Amino acid sequence: MRASGRAVERPSGRAAERPSGGRRSAVGGRLAATICLLAAVAAGCDERMRDQPSLMPHDKPLLSMPAGVVPVSGGEPAASVEEAAALENPVANVPEELERGALAYRRFCGHCHGASGRGWTVVGASLDPAPTDLSLAVPARTDGELFGIITFGAKTSPALGPFIDVNDRWRIVRWLRVLPTASSSAAAGTP
């Protein structure tokens, strides 16, 4: 009722069911929620994480080492294929070393160069240029050059130095020296 004493008529139907200002309050609520969300995200986007206290294990002082415990000689003998050319193979030419060289060759080289060393493999056929025919290339190179090529790579052959132990690389070189005769013996069926 109004102050004048007359009754106010209420609308009927849909208009009667809707609360006053319903559409405006829904839009206002969404706007307020969006503003709150943006404010929360913006408050978390500073560089405070960098300034927090944390454990820094590398900030500890280095241990003092007794004399003679850190090697200062040895390691990789060459830094390029050219420097490696003059190196001598330190691995003995004995059956045990050849067996280990054959195993390392199969593991690291055989998938491209094949058992015979001629490059006739599925992987070798997909490379351009094709893998080197080792039966032709090995006799023309020194042990040091072969070691350097295994270590530093050549053409499509990757540098395997980081993946193969130094002695195993030299064993592979020993195996490469007997590979043509070993593959022809295997083809002929002789041990």
C-alpha positions as a Markdown table, in Angstrom:
| # | Residue | x | y | z |
|---|---|---|---|---|
| 1 | Met | 0.0 | 0.0 | 0.0 |
| 2 | Arg | 1.0 | 3.5 | -0.7 |
| 3 | Ala | 0.9 | 6.3 | 1.7 |
| 4 | Ser | -2.1 | 7.7 | 0.0 |
| 5 | Gly | -4.0 | 4.6 | 0.9 |
| 6 | Arg | -4.4 | 3.1 | -2.6 |
| 7 | Ala | -3.3 | -0.4 | -3.5 |
| 8 | Val | -0.5 | -0.9 | -6.0 |
| 9 | Glu | -1.3 | -3.4 | -8.8 |
| 10 | Arg | 1.3 | -6.0 | -9.4 |
| 11 | Pro | 1.9 | -7.2 | -13.0 |
| 12 | Ser | 0.8 | -10.8 | -13.8 |
| 13 | Gly | 2.6 | -13.5 | -15.8 |
| 14 | Arg | 6.4 | -13.6 | -16.4 |
| 15 | Ala | 7.0 | -10.1 | -15.2 |
| 16 | Ala | 5.5 | -11.1 | -11.9 |
| 17 | Glu | 7.9 | -14.0 | -11.5 |
| 18 | Arg | 11.1 | -12.0 | -12.2 |
| 19 | Pro | 12.6 | -10.3 | -9.2 |
| 20 | Ser | 13.2 | -6.6 | -9.8 |
| 21 | Gly | 16.7 | -5.9 | -11.3 |
| 22 | Gly | 17.4 | -9.6 | -12.0 |
| 23 | Arg | 19.2 | -9.2 | -15.2 |
| 24 | Arg | 21.3 | -6.3 | -14.0 |
| 25 | Ser | 22.3 | -8.1 | -10.8 |
| 26 | Ala | 23.5 | -11.2 | -12.8 |
| 27 | Val | 25.7 | -9.0 | -15.0 |
| 28 | Gly | 27.0 | -7.1 | -12.0 |
| 29 | Gly | 27.8 | -10.3 | -10.2 |
| 30 | Arg | 29.8 | -11.7 | -13.1 |
| 31 | Leu | 31.6 | -8.4 | -13.5 |
| 32 | Ala | 32.5 | -8.4 | -9.8 |
| 33 | Ala | 33.7 | -12.0 | -10.0 |
| 34 | Thr | 35.9 | -11.3 | -13.0 |
| 35 | Ile | 37.4 | -8.2 | -11.3 |
| 36 | Cys | 38.2 | -10.3 | -8.2 |
| 37 | Leu | 39.7 | -13.1 | -10.3 |
| 38 | Leu | 41.9 | -10.6 | -12.2 |
| 39 | Ala | 43.0 | -9.0 | -8.9 |
| 40 | Ala | 43.9 | -12.4 | -7.4 |
| 41 | Val | 45.9 | -13.3 | -10.5 |
| 42 | Ala | 47.7 | -9.9 | -10.7 |
| 43 | Ala | 48.6 | -10.2 | -7.0 |
| 44 | Gly | 50.4 | -13.5 | -7.6 |
| 45 | Cys | 52.3 | -12.3 | -10.6 |
| 46 | Asp | 55.4 | -10.7 | -9.1 |
| 47 | Glu | 58.9 | -12.0 | -8.5 |
| 48 | Arg | 58.5 | -12.8 | -4.9 |
| 49 | Met | 59.3 | -16.5 | -5.5 |
| 50 | Arg | 62.8 | -15.5 | -6.4 |
| 51 | Asp | 63.2 | -13.7 | -3.1 |
| 52 | Gln | 62.0 | -16.5 | -0.9 |
| 53 | Pro | 64.4 | -18.4 | 1.5 |
| 54 | Ser | 65.5 | -21.7 | 0.0 |
| 55 | Leu | 68.1 | -24.3 | 0.4 |
| 56 | Met | 71.0 | -23.8 | -2.0 |
| 57 | Pro | 73.1 | -27.0 | -1.9 |
| 58 | His | 75.8 | -25.5 | -4.2 |
| 59 | Asp | 76.5 | -22.6 | -1.8 |
| 60 | Lys | 78.4 | -24.9 | 0.5 |
| 61 | Pro | 82.2 | -24.5 | 0.5 |
| 62 | Leu | 84.1 | -27.1 | -1.5 |
| 63 | Leu | 85.8 | -29.9 | 0.3 |
| 64 | Ser | 89.6 | -29.7 | 0.5 |
| 65 | Met | 91.2 | -32.5 | -1.6 |
| 66 | Pro | 94.3 | -34.2 | -0.6 |
| 67 | Ala | 97.2 | -33.9 | -3.0 |
| 68 | Gly | 97.2 | -36.5 | -5.9 |
| 69 | Val | 93.5 | -37.4 | -5.9 |
| 70 | Val | 92.5 | -35.4 | -8.9 |
| 71 | Pro | 94.0 | -36.6 | -12.2 |
| 72 | Val | 95.8 | -34.0 | -14.2 |
| 73 | Ser | 96.9 | -36.2 | -17.1 |
| 74 | Gly | 95.3 | -38.9 | -19.3 |
| 75 | Gly | 91.8 | -38.6 | -20.6 |
| 76 | Glu | 91.1 | -38.1 | -24.3 |
| 77 | Pro | 94.3 | -38.1 | -26.3 |
| 78 | Ala | 93.2 | -36.0 | -29.2 |
| 79 | Ala | 90.8 | -33.1 | -30.1 |
| 80 | Ser | 90.3 | -33.8 | -33.8 |
| 81 | Val | 90.6 | -36.5 | -36.4 |
| 82 | Glu | 93.7 | -34.8 | -37.7 |
| 83 | Glu | 95.4 | -34.9 | -34.3 |
| 84 | Ala | 94.3 | -38.5 | -33.7 |
| 85 | Ala | 96.0 | -39.7 | -36.9 |
| 86 | Ala | 99.4 | -40.0 | -35.2 |
| 87 | Leu | 98.1 | -42.0 | -32.3 |
| 88 | Glu | 99.1 | -45.6 | -31.7 |
| 89 | Asn | 96.5 | -48.3 | -30.7 |
| 90 | Pro | 97.2 | -49.2 | -27.1 |
| 91 | Val | 94.9 | -52.3 | -27.2 |
| 92 | Ala | 96.7 | -55.6 | -27.6 |
| 93 | Asn | 95.9 | -57.6 | -30.7 |
| 94 | Val | 94.7 | -60.7 | -28.8 |
| 95 | Pro | 91.5 | -62.7 | -29.2 |
| 96 | Glu | 89.8 | -61.4 | -26.1 |
| 97 | Glu | 90.2 | -57.8 | -27.2 |
| 98 | Leu | 89.0 | -58.7 | -30.7 |
| 99 | Glu | 85.9 | -60.3 | -29.2 |
| 100 | Arg | 85.2 | -57.2 | -27.2 |
| 101 | Gly | 85.8 | -55.0 | -30.3 |
| 102 | Ala | 83.4 | -57.2 | -32.3 |
| 103 | Leu | 80.7 | -56.7 | -29.7 |
| 104 | Ala | 81.2 | -53.0 | -29.5 |
| 105 | Tyr | 81.2 | -52.8 | -33.4 |
| 106 | Arg | 77.9 | -54.7 | -33.5 |
| 107 | Arg | 76.4 | -52.5 | -30.8 |
| 108 | Phe | 77.5 | -49.1 | -32.1 |
| 109 | Cys | 78.5 | -49.4 | -35.8 |
| 110 | Gly | 76.8 | -52.5 | -37.2 |
| 111 | His | 73.3 | -51.0 | -37.7 |
| 112 | Cys | 74.7 | -48.7 | -40.4 |
| 113 | His | 77.8 | -50.5 | -41.7 |
| 114 | Gly | 76.5 | -54.0 | -41.4 |
| 115 | Ala | 78.2 | -57.2 | -40.2 |
| 116 | Ser | 80.5 | -57.2 | -43.3 |
| 117 | Gly | 81.3 | -53.5 | -43.0 |
| 118 | Arg | 80.0 | -52.7 | -46.5 |
| 119 | Gly | 77.0 | -50.6 | -45.4 |
| 120 | Trp | 74.4 | -53.0 | -46.8 |
| 121 | Thr | 71.7 | -52.5 | -44.1 |
| 122 | Val | 68.2 | -51.1 | -43.9 |
| 123 | Val | 69.6 | -48.1 | -41.9 |
| 124 | Gly | 72.5 | -47.7 | -44.3 |
| 125 | Ala | 70.2 | -47.6 | -47.3 |
| 126 | Ser | 68.3 | -44.7 | -45.8 |
| 127 | Leu | 71.3 | -42.5 | -45.4 |
| 128 | Asp | 72.6 | -40.0 | -47.9 |
| 129 | Pro | 75.5 | -40.2 | -48.4 |
| 130 | Ala | 75.5 | -44.0 | -47.8 |
| 131 | Pro | 77.8 | -45.4 | -45.1 |
| 132 | Thr | 81.4 | -45.8 | -46.1 |
| 133 | Asp | 82.4 | -49.3 | -47.3 |
| 134 | Leu | 84.8 | -50.2 | -44.6 |
| 135 | Ser | 86.5 | -52.9 | -46.6 |
| 136 | Leu | 87.8 | -50.2 | -48.9 |
| 137 | Ala | 88.4 | -47.4 | -46.3 |
| 138 | Val | 90.0 | -49.1 | -43.4 |
| 139 | Pro | 93.2 | -50.3 | -45.1 |
| 140 | Ala | 93.9 | -46.7 | -46.3 |
| 141 | Arg | 93.7 | -45.2 | -42.8 |
| 142 | Thr | 95.9 | -45.4 | -39.7 |
| 143 | Asp | 94.6 | -46.7 | -36.4 |
| 144 | Gly | 94.6 | -43.2 | -35.1 |
| 145 | Glu | 92.5 | -41.9 | -38.0 |
| 146 | Leu | 90.0 | -44.6 | -37.5 |
| 147 | Phe | 89.9 | -43.8 | -33.7 |
| 148 | Gly | 89.4 | -40.1 | -34.6 |
| 149 | Ile | 86.5 | -40.9 | -37.0 |
| 150 | Ile | 84.8 | -43.0 | -34.4 |
| 151 | Thr | 85.3 | -40.4 | -31.8 |
| 152 | Phe | 84.5 | -37.2 | -33.7 |
| 153 | Gly | 82.4 | -38.5 | -36.6 |
| 154 | Ala | 82.6 | -38.1 | -40.4 |
| 155 | Lys | 80.0 | -37.5 | -43.1 |
| 156 | Thr | 76.8 | -39.0 | -41.8 |
| 157 | Ser | 78.6 | -41.0 | -39.1 |
| 158 | Pro | 77.9 | -39.4 | -35.7 |
| 159 | Ala | 80.5 | -38.5 | -33.1 |
| 160 | Leu | 80.5 | -41.6 | -30.8 |
| 161 | Gly | 83.2 | -40.4 | -28.4 |
| 162 | Pro | 80.8 | -39.4 | -25.7 |
| 163 | Phe | 79.0 | -42.8 | -25.9 |
| 164 | Ile | 81.8 | -45.3 | -26.2 |
| 165 | Asp | 84.6 | -45.9 | -23.7 |
| 166 | Val | 88.0 | -44.9 | -25.0 |
| 167 | Asn | 89.3 | -48.5 | -24.8 |
| 168 | Asp | 86.2 | -49.8 | -26.6 |
| 169 | Arg | 86.9 | -47.4 | -29.5 |
| 170 | Trp | 90.4 | -48.8 | -29.8 |
| 171 | Arg | 89.0 | -52.3 | -29.7 |
| 172 | Ile | 86.6 | -51.4 | -32.5 |
| 173 | Val | 89.7 | -50.2 | -34.5 |
| 174 | Arg | 91.3 | -53.6 | -33.8 |
| 175 | Trp | 88.1 | -55.3 | -35.0 |
| 176 | Leu | 88.0 | -53.2 | -38.2 |
| 177 | Arg | 91.5 | -54.4 | -39.1 |
| 178 | Val | 90.3 | -58.1 | -39.1 |
| 179 | Leu | 86.7 | -57.3 | -40.3 |
| 180 | Pro | 87.3 | -58.0 | -44.0 |
| 181 | Thr | 88.8 | -61.4 | -43.3 |
| 182 | Ala | 86.2 | -62.2 | -40.5 |
| 183 | Ser | 83.3 | -61.3 | -42.8 |
| 184 | Ser | 84.7 | -63.4 | -45.7 |
| 185 | Ser | 85.3 | -66.3 | -43.4 |
| 186 | Ala | 81.7 | -66.1 | -42.1 |
| 187 | Ala | 80.4 | -65.9 | -45.7 |
| 188 | Ala | 82.5 | -69.0 | -46.6 |
| 189 | Gly | 81.3 | -70.9 | -43.6 |
| 190 | Thr | 84.8 | -71.3 | -42.0 |
| 191 | Pro | 85.5 | -70.4 | -38.4 |
